[in-house]
Amino acid sequence: MLLVSEGLSALAVETHAASVLRELLLCCGRNRGSLLRFGLIRRARVALEDHLGELLDARLALILLGERPGLSSPDSLSAYLVYTPRRGNTDAQRNCVSNISAHGLSAKQAAAKLHWLLTEARRRQVSGVELKDTVSL
């Protein structure tokens, strides 16, 4: 399941979400199964992926979310991934790829990390602190 929301920064989603999604789909190739359920959600927060994921019985949930605008990066996008999304999950059960922006990770770099995380979460059946991000860019 894949969600996209402006969260606290519409500029982040407008600027980066489409390119991250395009790169991620290229990385996934034919293995796009976990991205088939897609939703655009207004003013979401991270935990929404748990609520919707549980309702839809999703095995994986990924949300691209505009982060709180800062002085140096008002367009920073983050991605949060959780294996077996369920209400009550904590941040320790999520992986985060943050600072997707002109001053941080490029769309291609973020997509490579997300593809690795999605692949490994599915293979190992874990996410968060149990799934260390070892992909090098």
C-alpha positions in Angstrom: 0.0 0.0 0.0 1.3 3.4 -0.9 0.1 6.7 0.4 1.0 10.3 -0.5 0.1 13.3 1.6 1.2 16.9 1.9 1.4 16.4 5.7 2.9 19.7 6.9 4.4 20.8 3.6 2.4 20.8 0.3 5.5 22.2 -1.4 7.5 19.0 -0.6 4.9 16.8 -2.3 4.5 19.1 -5.2 8.3 19.3 -5.7 9.4 15.7 -5.1 6.7 13.1 -4.8 6.2 12.4 -8.5 9.9 12.0 -9.2 10.3 9.7 -6.2 7.4 7.6 -7.3 8.7 7.4 -10.9 12.1 6.3 -9.7 10.7 3.8 -7.3 8.5 2.2 -10.0 11.6 2.0 -12.2 13.5 0.2 -9.4 10.6 -2.2 -8.7 10.2 -3.2 -12.3 7.8 -6.1 -12.5 7.7 -6.4 -8.7 5.3 -3.6 -8.0 2.8 -5.7 -6.1 3.2 -3.8 -2.8 2.5 -0.5 -4.6 -0.8 -1.5 -6.2 -3.0 0.1 -3.5 -2.4 3.8 -3.8 -4.0 6.8 -2.1 -3.7 10.5 -2.0 -4.6 11.7 1.5 -5.1 15.3 2.7 -3.2 16.4 5.8 -2.2 12.9 6.9 0.3 11.9 9.7 2.6 8.9 9.7 0.3 6.7 11.8 -2.4 6.8 9.1 -0.5 4.1 7.3 -1.1 1.8 10.2 -4.9 2.5 10.3 -5.4 2.1 6.6 -3.0 -0.8 6.3 -4.9 -2.7 9.0 -8.2 -2.0 7.3 -6.9 -3.1 4.0 -5.0 -6.0 5.4 -1.8 -4.8 3.8 1.5 -6.5 4.3 3.6 -3.4 3.7 2.7 0.3 4.0 4.7 3.2 2.6 3.7 6.9 3.0 5.4 9.8 1.3 4.8 12.8 3.6 5.7 16.5 3.4 7.6 17.4 6.6 7.5 20.4 8.8 9.0 23.3 6.8 12.4 24.4 8.2 14.4 27.5 7.5 16.7 25.7 5.1 14.5 23.1 3.6 10.8 24.1 3.3 10.3 21.3 0.7 11.6 18.3 2.6 9.8 15.0 1.8 10.1 11.9 4.0 9.0 8.3 3.4 7.9 6.0 6.2 7.7 2.2 5.7 6.2 -0.4 8.0 5.8 -4.1 7.7 2.4 -5.4 8.9 0.8 -2.0 9.5 -1.5 -2.2 12.5 -2.9 0.4 14.9 -0.6 0.7 17.9 2.7 0.4 16.0 5.5 2.6 17.3 8.2 4.5 15.5 10.6 1.7 16.4 8.6 -0.5 13.9 9.1 1.9 11.0 11.9 2.8 8.7 12.3 6.4 7.6 14.0 7.9 4.6 14.1 11.6 5.3 15.3 14.9 3.8 14.3 14.1 0.2 15.0 17.5 -1.3 17.4 19.5 -3.3 19.6 19.8 -0.2 19.4 16.2 0.8 18.6 12.9 -1.0 17.7 13.0 -4.6 14.6 11.2 -5.9 16.9 8.5 -7.4 18.8 8.0 -4.1 15.6 7.9 -2.1 14.0 5.4 -4.5 17.0 3.1 -4.3 16.8 3.1 -0.4 13.1 2.6 -0.5 13.4 -0.3 -3.0 16.0 -2.0 -0.8 13.8 -1.5 2.3 10.7 -2.8 0.6 12.5 -5.8 -0.7 14.2 -6.7 2.6 11.1 -6.0 4.7 9.1 -8.4 2.5 11.9 -11.0 2.5 12.7 -10.8 6.2 9.1 -9.9 7.3 10.3 -7.1 9.6 10.8 -3.3 9.5 12.0 -0.6 11.8 14.9 -1.3 14.2 14.9 -4.9 13.1 15.7 -3.8 9.6 18.9 -1.8 9.4 19.4 0.2 6.2 22.7 -1.0 4.8 22.2 0.2 1.2 25.0 2.5 0.1 24.4 5.2 -2.4 
